[in-house]
């Protein structure tokens, strides 16, 4: 009798097991096995055509050439509500996109979010049928990379959050009943800037549901390294599984390819950026802004409609993205990677020539305007800022307002070697907070962060460290004006019979060999300054031939040029120097009035024309 009972128990257990459908949650080992099989995920979200008639083949071919291997596919939002609820129509849509993407080695990551809105809590049966029909159609399809069953559910502590978490919990089970070979995930974690140790009832509930996923994913659009690392830590603390950032890269809030991919590489995180071609979706501008108005920088996308990249550097970041080896440093630093593109710098130059006056801000802007100047350079004081920040900002605002009323734009110069004894961190606070205060002020022409590094300070290594720190910190304020520093260099005085133009004829090895750097300044430090700067600047108190020689070196960097302090040695040097400024499109700031007012009034940029 006892033996019969055991046999009956075994038969009942087998019957129950055979009645169960699908699979359970992947173990961590299974999840990492999947990661090993699929490799490094490099994906994007938006594959909308750039113009009428653009074919999906062209889009996916371009993506494949760039190195992308995945596209995040939202179900067909072009269908009406009732059509959207038709699982067969959505299955056909996924198949149609998959057939094209697969030709170029690109897998799909479908997003099923809208199932909730068409089948809310009151119709779980309908939602289950819809979900399982779609999942079941592709459960064994290797063209599908993963299933994202919910995009950005509620994060605020309210009834909707708990209802949505309950709904997702059920949807996970529905998906698993179809035994998909792909992992199940959900974009639950999309709240950046949260402390790693933050806890609440709502947070704990979200983490409970996230813990049900086969692999983790999150969204992030802000490029500050610590914030990205914090959100990665939060996800890792839930369970030790592969992680994919399924939405990222928004330039106007600091989320750029270098900022984000360098962190993802370090922590072995796959990614899916948002935009691709500029299209009628108008993702070229920040949330709630209109693309009807001009914009800079581009918010999400990579390519203009004609296939020209917005920033050629982005292509290398995507193509070369890999999981960093132990100890490998993949981030060259924001001071370099967040430098403006040349295109953006030249757009800024389109405001026309600046013929400015350089002083300490004591000159009346109205008088400068009457004389013919349209710009002024002022030397700001760290000491004044440190003593009374509110007074410093108030005085700056008063000056900017007075300058604006006279149609004069202001170039603030923030630091010099006179400030070198102050702690680096304090100088960085001064630069960052001042730039942040006026980062979107059109009355400011540019920021000269440091004037003449090495003029008095002999420690070149200290200057190098400080300059990189200042530019690095300033970059994260995303100012709408270009950043620069003015190196300390001059040119050897030419001999009277020296043919300086012939010395630079094609094939003649000349340029830096005539540069003189004193104190802590070196040619290498000057080059670093220009590599860090959005626009190129220099100063000069030499005659036109020597000044022109420096200008020719600055011109090599292919960016707009500023002569931030021009001290003509005599009146004879003024006209030929102005001719150099006009031909090279150089913004300039003179230290004294130009007596021949006609030269000032008639100054303008000349077209650059090179004979064949």
Backbone torsions as a table, in degrees:
resi	resn	phi	psi	omega
1	UNK	NA	-41.6	179.4
2	UNK	-63.9	-40.8	179.3
3	UNK	-63.5	-39.1	178.8
4	UNK	-63.6	-39.7	179.8
5	UNK	-63.1	-40.0	179.0
6	UNK	-64.1	-43.9	-179.9
7	UNK	-63.1	-41.3	179.4
8	UNK	-63.1	-40.3	179.3
9	UNK	-63.0	-42.5	-179.7
10	UNK	-64.5	-41.4	179.8
11	UNK	-65.4	-40.7	178.0
12	UNK	-64.4	-40.5	179.2
13	UNK	-63.7	-42.8	179.6
14	UNK	-63.5	-39.2	179.5
15	UNK	-64.6	-40.6	179.0
16	UNK	-65.1	-42.2	-179.8
17	UNK	-64.2	-40.4	-179.2
18	UNK	-68.8	-24.4	-179.5
19	UNK	-78.9	-21.6	179.6
20	UNK	-68.7	141.4	-179.7
21	UNK	-106.3	147.6	167.7
22	UNK	79.0	-155.1	-176.5
23	UNK	-128.9	168.4	175.8
24	UNK	-93.3	-172.3	175.4
25	UNK	-65.8	138.2	175.0
26	UNK	-58.5	144.9	169.1
27	UNK	-72.4	165.5	177.3
28	UNK	-60.0	-38.0	179.1
29	UNK	-64.0	-39.9	177.9
30	UNK	-64.3	-40.0	179.7
31	UNK	-63.7	-42.0	-179.8
32	UNK	-71.7	-28.5	175.1
33	UNK	-64.8	-40.5	175.8
34	UNK	-61.0	-45.1	179.4
35	UNK	-57.9	-42.3	-179.7
36	UNK	-63.6	-37.2	-178.2
37	UNK	-72.6	-42.5	-175.7
38	UNK	-83.5	-21.4	179.2
39	UNK	77.2	-158.1	-176.9
40	UNK	-77.2	121.0	-178.5
41	UNK	-85.9	124.3	175.4
42	UNK	-129.4	104.1	-173.6
43	UNK	-132.3	177.4	177.2
44	UNK	-145.3	166.5	-174.5
45	UNK	-101.9	-49.2	-168.0
46	UNK	-96.9	115.8	176.0
47	UNK	-117.0	34.7	178.7
48	UNK	-69.1	144.0	179.6
49	UNK	-67.4	145.7	-177.5
50	UNK	-78.4	-21.8	-177.2
51	UNK	-156.6	159.0	179.5
52	UNK	-57.8	132.8	178.5
53	UNK	94.4	-9.2	178.1
54	UNK	-67.4	130.1	-175.5
55	UNK	-93.2	152.8	178.0
56	UNK	-60.7	-32.1	178.6
57	UNK	-57.1	-43.3	-179.6
58	UNK	-64.3	-40.0	-178.1
59	UNK	-66.6	-49.9	-176.5
60	UNK	-72.7	-30.4	175.0
61	UNK	-62.9	-44.9	178.6
62	UNK	-61.9	-42.1	-179.9
63	UNK	-63.7	-41.7	-179.8
64	UNK	-64.4	-41.1	178.7
65	UNK	-62.1	-30.5	-179.7
66	UNK	-79.9	-16.2	178.6
67	UNK	108.4	1.6	178.0
68	UNK	-69.9	144.3	179.4
69	UNK	-129.3	9.4	-178.3
70	UNK	-154.9	147.1	172.9
71	UNK	-129.9	134.8	177.5
72	UNK	-85.8	118.2	-169.1
73	UNK	-109.7	112.4	171.3
74	UNK	-80.5	142.2	177.4
75	UNK	-59.1	160.3	-165.3
76	UNK	-62.8	97.8	-179.9
77	UNK	-75.1	-5.9	178.3
78	UNK	-80.6	-10.2	178.9
79	UNK	-82.6	159.7	178.1
80	UNK	-75.3	173.5	-178.7
81	UNK	-55.9	-47.3	-178.0
82	UNK	-68.3	-38.9	178.0
83	UNK	-65.7	-36.4	-179.6
84	UNK	-62.7	-33.6	-179.5
85	UNK	-77.0	-5.4	179.7
86	UNK	-86.8	102.0	-175.9
87	UNK	-59.1	-35.9	-179.1
88	UNK	-62.9	-39.5	178.2
89	UNK	-65.7	-38.9	179.7
90	UNK	-70.1	-36.9	176.5
91	UNK	-61.8	-42.7	178.9
92	UNK	-63.4	-38.6	178.8
93	UNK	-63.2	-46.9	180.0
94	UNK	-61.5	-42.0	179.6
95	UNK	-63.1	-39.5	-178.5
96	UNK	-64.5	-44.7	179.7
97	UNK	-69.6	-40.4	-178.9
98	UNK	-61.9	-36.9	-177.7
99	UNK	-65.4	-33.6	178.5
100	UNK	-79.5	-48.7	-177.2
101	UNK	-60.3	-37.9	-177.0
102	UNK	-62.9	-29.5	178.2
103	UNK	-61.6	-23.6	-176.4
104	UNK	-113.7	19.4	175.0
105	UNK	71.1	26.8	-177.1
106	UNK	-111.4	125.3	179.3
107	UNK	-92.6	164.7	-177.9
108	UNK	-107.9	143.9	172.7
109	UNK	-122.6	86.3	-175.6
110	UNK	-68.5	145.6	177.2
111	UNK	-112.8	127.3	-173.4
112	UNK	-109.0	17.0	-172.0
113	UNK	-45.2	-47.9	-166.9
114	UNK	-70.7	-4.3	173.7
115	UNK	-58.1	-34.9	-178.3
116	UNK	-66.4	-40.4	-175.3
117	UNK	-73.5	-27.4	177.8
118	UNK	-91.7	-23.0	178.2
119	UNK	-131.3	73.7	-176.4
120	UNK	-69.5	-172.2	-172.6
121	UNK	-50.4	-33.3	-176.5
122	UNK	-74.4	-8.2	-178.6
123	UNK	-133.4	57.2	179.9
124	UNK	-64.9	-33.6	-179.5
125	UNK	-63.0	-44.5	177.8
126	UNK	-64.7	-40.4	179.0
127	UNK	-63.2	-40.0	-179.3
128	UNK	-64.8	-44.9	180.0
129	UNK	-60.7	-47.4	-178.9
130	UNK	-60.0	-50.1	-176.7
131	UNK	-63.2	-48.2	-175.9
132	UNK	-68.2	-30.4	178.0
133	UNK	-65.1	-42.8	-179.8
134	UNK	-70.5	-48.4	-179.9
135	UNK	-61.3	-44.0	-177.4
136	UNK	-61.9	-33.8	-179.0
137	UNK	-65.0	-23.3	-175.6
138	UNK	-127.4	15.9	-173.2
139	UNK	-58.8	-29.5	-179.2
140	UNK	-112.3	13.1	-174.4
141	UNK	-87.6	115.3	-177.4
142	UNK	-73.7	-6.5	175.6
143	UNK	-76.6	-12.9	177.2
144	UNK	-95.3	125.8	-177.7
145	UNK	-85.1	-49.3	179.6
146	UNK	-158.9	165.5	178.2
147	UNK	-112.5	121.6	175.7
148	UNK	-104.1	105.4	-169.7
149	UNK	-86.6	-8.2	177.9
150	UNK	-156.2	128.3	177.8
151	UNK	-100.8	114.3	172.3
152	UNK	51.7	66.2	172.9
153	UNK	-67.9	173.2	-176.6
154	UNK	-54.1	139.6	177.2
155	UNK	-116.3	-12.6	179.1
156	UNK	-82.7	148.7	-178.1
157	UNK	-76.9	91.0	177.0
158	UNK	-149.3	171.2	-176.4
159	UNK	-56.2	-32.9	-178.7
160	UNK	-62.2	-36.3	-179.4
161	UNK	-60.1	-49.6	-176.2
162	UNK	-68.4	-36.2	176.7
163	UNK	-63.9	-43.2	-179.3
164	UNK	-68.4	-38.4	177.2
165	UNK	-63.7	-40.4	176.8
166	UNK	-62.4	-41.5	-179.2
167	UNK	-63.6	-44.3	179.3
168	UNK	-62.6	-40.0	178.9
169	UNK	-57.7	-41.8	177.9
170	UNK	-68.8	-41.3	-177.5
171	UNK	-63.0	-35.5	177.2
172	UNK	-58.9	-43.9	-179.6
173	UNK	-65.1	-42.1	179.0
174	UNK	-58.1	-44.3	-178.3
175	UNK	-62.7	-42.7	-175.9
176	UNK	-68.9	-27.5	178.5
177	UNK	-62.4	-20.1	179.2
178	UNK	-90.4	3.5	177.9
179	UNK	50.4	51.7	-179.9
180	UNK	-69.0	144.4	175.9
181	UNK	-79.8	-9.1	179.9
182	UNK	-96.3	154.2	178.4
183	UNK	-74.0	153.0	174.9
184	UNK	-100.6	133.3	178.3
185	UNK	-146.2	172.0	179.9
186	UNK	-154.1	138.5	-174.8
187	UNK	-83.0	64.3	-176.8
188	UNK	-79.6	-33.9	-175.5
189	UNK	-95.4	101.6	179.2
190	UNK	-141.2	20.3	179.1
191	UNK	-108.5	94.5	178.3
192	UNK	-77.6	169.9	178.0
193	UNK	75.6	14.4	179.4
194	UNK	-96.8	137.4	177.6
195	UNK	-61.4	144.2	-178.1
196	UNK	-58.9	-37.2	-175.3
197	UNK	-94.0	12.7	-179.9
198	UNK	-66.9	133.0	178.3
199	UNK	-136.3	147.6	175.4
200	UNK	-164.9	169.1	178.1
201	UNK	-59.4	-44.9	-179.4
202	UNK	-65.5	-43.5	-179.5
203	UNK	-62.8	-44.0	-179.6
204	UNK	-62.7	-38.7	178.8
205	UNK	-65.8	-40.7	177.8
206	UNK	-62.6	-43.2	180.0
207	UNK	-66.0	-34.7	177.0
208	UNK	-59.9	-45.5	-179.0
209	UNK	-70.7	-40.5	177.3
210	UNK	-59.6	-33.1	-179.8
211	UNK	-66.5	-13.4	178.4
212	UNK	-80.2	-12.7	-171.7
213	UNK	-77.7	152.3	176.2
214	UNK	-72.6	-43.9	173.9
215	UNK	-131.8	159.1	-178.1
216	UNK	-98.7	151.5	168.6
217	UNK	-144.7	159.3	178.5
218	UNK	-149.4	168.4	176.4
219	UNK	-118.1	143.1	178.3
220	UNK	-154.3	132.6	-176.3
221	UNK	-127.8	10.8	-179.7
222	UNK	-119.2	130.9	-167.5
223	UNK	-90.5	14.1	178.7
224	UNK	-77.3	126.4	-170.8
225	UNK	-55.6	-45.0	-176.5
226	UNK	-62.7	-41.0	-179.4
227	UNK	-64.0	-39.5	178.1
228	UNK	-66.2	-43.5	-179.9
229	UNK	-63.6	-34.9	178.6
230	UNK	-64.4	-44.6	-178.4
231	UNK	-69.5	-34.1	175.4
232	UNK	-63.9	-42.1	178.4
233	UNK	-62.5	-41.7	178.1
234	UNK	-58.5	-43.8	-179.5
235	UNK	-68.3	-43.1	-179.8
236	UNK	-62.3	-31.7	-179.6
237	UNK	-68.6	-18.1	179.7
238	UNK	-74.3	-48.8	173.9
239	UNK	-169.2	160.9	-176.2
240	UNK	-88.9	83.8	-177.9
241	UNK	-133.4	162.1	174.5
242	UNK	-57.9	149.8	-177.7
243	UNK	-128.2	138.6	174.2
244	UNK	-127.8	132.3	171.1
245	UNK	-89.0	105.2	-171.7
246	UNK	-87.5	-4.5	169.7
247	UNK	-146.1	131.3	177.0
248	UNK	-164.4	174.6	171.4
249	UNK	80.4	90.0	175.7
250	UNK	-137.5	103.8	-166.4
251	UNK	-63.6	-39.3	-172.9
252	UNK	-70.9	-11.4	174.9
253	UNK	-112.5	15.9	173.6
254	UNK	93.8	3.0	-179.5
255	UNK	-91.3	89.2	-178.9
256	UNK	-109.7	165.2	178.5
257	UNK	-56.9	-48.1	180.0
258	UNK	-60.8	-43.6	-177.1
259	UNK	-63.2	-40.7	-173.4
260	UNK	-89.8	-44.1	-177.2
261	UNK	-67.2	-29.0	177.6
262	UNK	-65.1	-37.1	177.7
263	UNK	-73.3	-43.2	179.1
264	UNK	-60.9	-38.8	178.3
265	UNK	-62.5	-44.1	-178.3
266	UNK	-61.7	-41.0	-175.0
267	UNK	-102.0	9.7	176.5
268	UNK	58.4	54.8	178.9
269	UNK	-109.5	125.7	172.1
270	UNK	-71.6	162.7	-177.0
271	UNK	-142.3	155.2	170.2
272	UNK	-136.7	103.7	178.9
273	UNK	-70.4	169.6	-174.7
274	UNK	-85.3	-68.3	-169.5
275	UNK	-86.0	171.0	175.1
276	UNK	-140.3	-84.3	172.0
277	UNK	-91.1	143.3	168.4
278	UNK	-60.5	129.9	-173.9
279	UNK	-146.0	-176.2	-179.9
280	UNK	-69.0	-4.0	175.5
281	UNK	-72.9	-14.3	175.7
282	UNK	60.4	37.0	174.6
283	UNK	-84.0	15.2	176.2
284	UNK	-77.1	-17.3	-177.3
285	UNK	-119.4	157.0	-179.5
286	UNK	-60.0	155.6	178.9
287	UNK	-46.5	135.2	175.2
288	UNK	71.6	8.9	174.0
289	UNK	-102.3	158.4	-179.7
290	UNK	-103.7	134.6	175.2
291	UNK	-75.9	-0.9	175.1
292	UNK	-66.3	-29.7	179.0
293	UNK	-95.8	156.2	178.7
294	UNK	-60.1	154.1	-178.2
295	UNK	-146.2	148.9	177.5
296	UNK	-167.1	126.5	1.0
297	UNK	-83.4	175.4	174.0
298	UNK	-63.8	140.3	-174.3
299	UNK	-77.4	-60.6	-172.0
300	UNK	-115.6	-45.4	-161.1
301	UNK	-72.4	168.1	-177.6
302	UNK	-106.1	-38.4	-172.6
303	UNK	-119.6	143.2	166.3
304	UNK	-72.9	164.5	-178.0
305	UNK	-56.9	-28.5	-179.1
306	UNK	-85.0	4.9	178.0
307	UNK	91.5	-2.6	177.8
308	UNK	-75.2	129.3	179.1
309	UNK	-67.3	146.1	172.2
310	UNK	-65.3	-42.6	179.6
311	UNK	-140.2	109.9	-177.2
312	UNK	-56.8	-28.3	-177.8
313	UNK	-64.4	-29.6	-179.5
314	UNK	-61.8	-34.1	-177.7
315	UNK	-61.1	-41.3	179.4
316	UNK	-67.4	-37.9	179.7
317	UNK	-62.8	-40.2	179.6
318	UNK	-72.1	-49.1	-177.5
319	UNK	-59.2	-40.7	-172.7
320	UNK	-92.8	3.7	-177.3
321	UNK	-62.8	132.9	179.2
322	UNK	-155.2	165.9	174.7
323	UNK	-79.8	123.2	-173.8
324	UNK	-64.9	141.3	173.3
325	UNK	-72.7	161.4	-179.9
326	UNK	-57.5	124.9	179.5
327	UNK	84.9	-7.3	-179.0
328	UNK	-74.2	131.2	176.8
329	UNK	-99.9	116.3	-175.5
330	UNK	-106.8	-6.3	-176.7
331	UNK	-106.0	110.6	178.3
332	UNK	-73.2	-9.5	178.7
333	UNK	111.7	139.5	-179.0
334	UNK	-62.4	-25.8	-179.8
335	UNK	-61.4	-25.5	176.6
336	UNK	-98.6	-49.2	-171.1
337	UNK	-70.1	-26.3	-178.2
338	UNK	-97.6	10.8	172.3
339	UNK	-59.1	141.8	178.7
340	UNK	-57.6	148.6	168.9
341	UNK	-67.5	158.6	176.5
342	UNK	-62.6	-37.5	178.7
343	UNK	-58.6	-45.4	-178.4
344	UNK	-65.5	-39.9	179.4
345	UNK	-63.2	-41.2	-179.9
346	UNK	-71.8	-31.1	173.7
347	UNK	-60.8	-39.2	179.0
348	UNK	-63.7	-34.0	-179.0
349	UNK	-69.1	-16.2	-174.1
350	UNK	-67.4	-6.9	177.6
351	UNK	-70.5	-7.8	175.5
352	UNK	103.1	175.0	-176.3
353	UNK	-67.2	142.3	170.1
354	UNK	-105.5	122.9	172.4
355	UNK	-115.5	99.7	-167.5
356	UNK	-114.3	168.9	177.8
357	UNK	-115.7	135.6	-177.7
358	UNK	-108.1	117.1	177.1
359	UNK	-151.7	-163.5	-179.0
360	UNK	-97.7	17.9	180.0
361	UNK	87.6	7.3	-178.1
362	UNK	-87.2	-16.7	-177.5
363	UNK	-74.6	138.3	178.8
364	UNK	-71.8	120.9	-178.5
365	UNK	-57.5	-35.9	-179.2
366	UNK	-63.2	-39.1	178.4
367	UNK	-66.6	-39.7	178.2
368	UNK	-62.3	-42.2	179.9
369	UNK	-64.5	-41.3	179.0
370	UNK	-60.7	-34.1	-177.5
371	UNK	-79.2	-21.3	177.5
372	UNK	123.3	-0.8	177.7
373	UNK	-81.0	150.0	175.4
374	UNK	-126.6	11.5	177.5
375	UNK	-148.5	155.5	175.0
376	UNK	-144.1	138.8	176.7
377	UNK	-105.9	132.1	-179.5
378	UNK	-123.1	145.5	174.8
379	UNK	-96.0	117.3	178.6
380	UNK	-88.2	161.5	-174.5
381	UNK	-119.2	119.5	174.1
382	UNK	-60.2	-39.5	-178.7
383	UNK	-59.3	-44.3	178.9
384	UNK	-64.5	-41.1	177.9
385	UNK	-62.7	-42.9	-176.7
386	UNK	-67.7	-33.6	-179.2
387	UNK	-74.4	-41.0	-174.7
388	UNK	-155.9	92.2	-175.4
389	UNK	-63.3	-42.0	-177.9
390	UNK	-62.3	-42.6	178.8
391	UNK	-66.0	-39.1	178.9
392	UNK	-59.9	-48.5	-178.4
393	UNK	-67.8	-35.8	178.8
394	UNK	-64.1	-43.2	178.9
395	UNK	-65.5	-38.9	178.3
396	UNK	-63.3	-43.9	179.5
397	UNK	-62.3	-41.7	179.6
398	UNK	-62.6	-42.2	179.4
399	UNK	-65.7	-43.5	-179.8
400	UNK	-63.3	-38.9	179.8
401	UNK	-66.5	-43.5	178.5
402	UNK	-63.4	-40.8	179.3
403	UNK	-65.3	-40.9	-179.0
404	UNK	-62.3	-39.0	179.8
405	UNK	-64.5	-22.0	178.2
406	UNK	-105.3	14.2	179.6
407	UNK	57.5	40.8	178.2
408	UNK	-115.2	131.8	177.4
409	UNK	-99.7	147.2	-168.3
410	UNK	-110.2	136.9	174.2
411	UNK	-112.3	100.6	177.9
412	UNK	-79.8	135.7	173.4
413	UNK	-109.2	119.4	-164.7
414	UNK	-93.3	-41.2	-172.7
415	UNK	-136.8	160.9	172.3
416	UNK	-150.5	-178.4	178.7
417	UNK	-63.0	-15.6	176.5
418	UNK	-63.7	-18.9	-177.4
419	UNK	-100.9	4.6	-167.8
420	UNK	-66.5	-21.5	-178.7
421	UNK	-77.1	-13.7	179.1
422	UNK	-75.8	147.8	178.4
423	UNK	-55.5	140.2	179.7
424	UNK	-54.7	-43.1	-177.2
425	UNK	-64.2	-34.4	178.7
426	UNK	-70.4	-40.8	176.6
427	UNK	-63.8	-38.8	178.7
428	UNK	-65.1	-39.9	177.7
429	UNK	-60.8	-43.1	179.4
430	UNK	-61.2	-48.4	-178.9
431	UNK	-64.0	-47.6	-175.9
432	UNK	-65.1	-47.8	-176.2
433	UNK	-68.2	-36.1	178.7
434	UNK	-68.2	-46.0	178.5
435	UNK	-63.6	-42.6	179.6
436	UNK	-58.7	-39.2	-177.7
437	UNK	-62.2	-34.6	-174.1
438	UNK	-122.9	25.1	-172.3
439	UNK	-63.2	-24.3	-176.6
440	UNK	-117.5	26.6	-175.8
441	UNK	-95.7	112.4	-177.3
442	UNK	-69.6	-9.0	179.1
443	UNK	-76.3	-12.9	179.7
444	UNK	-97.7	126.9	-176.8
445	UNK	-78.2	-42.0	-178.1
446	UNK	-170.8	174.2	176.4
447	UNK	-117.9	117.3	172.0
448	UNK	-92.2	94.4	-171.6
449	UNK	-65.0	-41.2	-175.6
450	UNK	-143.6	122.7	179.6
451	UNK	-100.3	121.0	174.9
452	UNK	60.6	56.5	172.6
453	UNK	-62.0	127.6	-179.8
454	UNK	98.9	-3.8	179.3
455	UNK	-64.1	-37.5	178.7
456	UNK	-119.1	-35.7	-178.5
457	UNK	-78.3	128.5	-176.2
458	UNK	-91.3	-16.1	-174.4
459	UNK	-85.0	95.7	-177.1
460	UNK	-64.6	-37.3	-180.0
461	UNK	-63.3	-41.2	178.2
462	UNK	-62.9	-43.3	179.3
463	UNK	-63.3	-40.9	179.5
464	UNK	-61.0	-47.1	179.0
465	UNK	-61.5	-45.2	-177.3
466	UNK	-64.8	-43.4	-179.6
467	UNK	-62.3	-43.4	178.7
468	UNK	-63.8	-40.1	178.8
469	UNK	-63.1	-47.3	-177.1
470	UNK	-62.4	-45.8	179.6
471	UNK	-67.5	-38.8	179.0
472	UNK	-59.6	-50.5	-177.9
473	UNK	-67.0	-40.6	-178.0
474	UNK	-65.5	-33.3	-178.3
475	UNK	-58.4	-35.8	-175.4
476	UNK	-74.1	-6.8	173.8
477	UNK	-87.2	-5.8	175.5
478	UNK	49.9	49.9	-178.4
479	UNK	-64.0	147.9	177.0
480	UNK	-84.1	0.5	175.4
481	UNK	-111.1	150.9	-179.4
482	UNK	-69.9	151.9	176.4
483	UNK	-105.3	144.8	176.6
484	UNK	-157.5	170.3	167.6
485	UNK	-137.2	154.1	-177.2
486	UNK	-106.4	111.1	-177.1
487	UNK	-70.7	160.0	178.5
488	UNK	-99.9	101.2	179.3
489	UNK	-155.0	159.2	174.9
490	UNK	-145.8	177.6	179.1
491	UNK	-114.6	143.1	174.9
492	UNK	-53.7	137.0	176.3
493	UNK	-61.2	128.7	-177.2
494	UNK	-74.4	147.2	171.1
495	UNK	-67.7	150.6	-176.3
496	UNK	-55.0	-34.7	-176.5
497	UNK	-98.3	12.9	-177.5
498	UNK	-76.0	123.8	178.7
499	UNK	-89.8	86.1	-173.0
500	UNK	-66.7	-28.9	177.6
501	UNK	-72.5	-44.2	179.0
502	UNK	-63.1	-28.3	-179.4
503	UNK	-67.0	-16.8	-179.3
504	UNK	-111.9	16.9	177.0
505	UNK	-66.5	151.2	-179.2
506	UNK	-39.3	120.5	176.6
507	UNK	96.1	-17.9	178.5
508	UNK	-78.5	129.9	-175.8
509	UNK	-88.2	88.7	-179.3
510	UNK	-147.7	155.1	179.6
511	UNK	153.2	-92.6	-178.5
512	UNK	-66.3	-21.2	-178.0
513	UNK	-65.6	-15.3	177.6
514	UNK	-99.5	2.4	-177.8
515	UNK	-83.8	137.6	176.6
516	UNK	-116.3	126.9	176.1
517	UNK	-123.4	127.6	-179.5
518	UNK	-110.1	172.3	176.8
519	UNK	60.5	-132.4	179.3
520	UNK	-88.6	-1.1	179.2
521	UNK	-79.2	141.2	177.2
522	UNK	-139.3	161.9	174.8
523	UNK	-56.2	-36.2	179.4
524	UNK	-65.4	-39.0	178.9
525	UNK	-68.7	-39.3	177.4
526	UNK	-61.4	-43.8	178.4
527	UNK	-62.1	-40.5	177.8
528	UNK	-60.2	-44.9	179.4
529	UNK	-56.9	-46.1	-177.7
530	UNK	-71.7	-29.8	176.3
531	UNK	-70.4	-28.0	-180.0
532	UNK	-82.7	-24.7	-168.7
533	UNK	-85.4	144.6	174.2
534	UNK	-72.0	-38.3	175.7
535	UNK	-124.7	156.5	-173.2
536	UNK	-98.5	134.3	-179.3
537	UNK	-132.7	155.3	173.0
538	UNK	-152.1	169.8	173.9
539	UNK	-127.8	161.9	-179.8
540	UNK	-159.5	140.0	169.5
541	UNK	-122.9	23.8	-176.2
542	UNK	-103.4	174.0	178.8
543	UNK	-71.6	169.5	-173.4
544	UNK	-57.0	-44.1	-178.2
545	UNK	-59.6	-44.1	-179.6
546	UNK	-69.7	-41.2	177.1
547	UNK	-60.9	-41.9	179.2
548	UNK	-63.0	-31.8	178.0
549	UNK	-64.7	-44.1	176.7
550	UNK	-63.1	-42.3	179.9
551	UNK	-59.6	-36.1	179.9
552	UNK	-66.9	-33.4	175.9
553	UNK	-69.9	-43.5	178.8
554	UNK	-61.9	-35.8	-178.2
555	UNK	-63.3	-26.5	-178.7
556	UNK	-62.0	-24.9	-174.8
557	UNK	-80.9	-5.7	170.8
558	UNK	71.1	21.0	-176.6
559	UNK	-125.4	163.7	175.0
560	UNK	-55.9	149.1	-173.9
561	UNK	-121.4	138.4	173.9
562	UNK	-118.8	133.1	164.8
563	UNK	-99.6	97.7	-169.0
564	UNK	-74.9	-20.6	174.7
565	UNK	-149.7	108.6	-179.3
566	UNK	-110.7	116.2	179.9
567	UNK	-114.7	90.1	-179.3
568	UNK	-58.7	128.7	-179.0
569	UNK	-68.3	-24.7	177.6
570	UNK	-162.5	171.3	-177.8
571	UNK	-66.6	-27.8	-179.5
572	UNK	-66.8	-22.0	-177.1
573	UNK	-83.0	-12.8	-170.7
574	UNK	-68.8	-53.7	-175.2
575	UNK	-62.9	-47.9	179.2
576	UNK	-64.7	-30.5	177.3
577	UNK	-69.5	-42.3	177.0
578	UNK	-60.5	-33.6	177.4
579	UNK	-65.8	-38.0	176.4
580	UNK	-64.8	-44.0	178.5
581	UNK	-61.1	-41.1	-178.0
582	UNK	-66.8	-43.7	-177.1
583	UNK	-71.2	-30.2	-177.3
584	UNK	-100.7	3.6	179.4
585	UNK	56.1	55.5	-176.3
586	UNK	-104.1	127.6	169.5
587	UNK	-73.7	139.8	-176.4
588	UNK	-141.3	153.9	-179.1
589	UNK	-134.9	111.9	-175.0
590	UNK	-91.0	149.9	-178.4
591	UNK	-91.8	-2.2	178.6
592	UNK	-148.6	159.2	178.5
593	UNK	-63.0	144.8	175.9
594	UNK	-94.3	113.2	-171.6
595	UNK	-62.7	-36.6	177.6
596	UNK	-83.4	91.6	-174.5
597	UNK	-62.7	-26.2	178.9
598	UNK	-61.1	-37.7	178.5
599	UNK	-61.5	-37.4	-179.6
600	UNK	-72.6	-45.5	-177.5
601	UNK	-65.3	-36.1	-174.7
602	UNK	-89.4	-1.6	-176.7
603	UNK	-66.5	135.0	175.1
604	UNK	-161.2	162.9	178.2
605	UNK	-75.6	140.8	177.4
606	UNK	-101.3	142.5	177.4
607	UNK	-58.7	142.7	177.5
608	UNK	-88.0	111.6	-177.0
609	UNK	-125.0	121.5	-179.1
610	UNK	-113.7	120.0	178.6
611	UNK	-62.3	147.1	177.1
612	UNK	-73.1	NA	NA
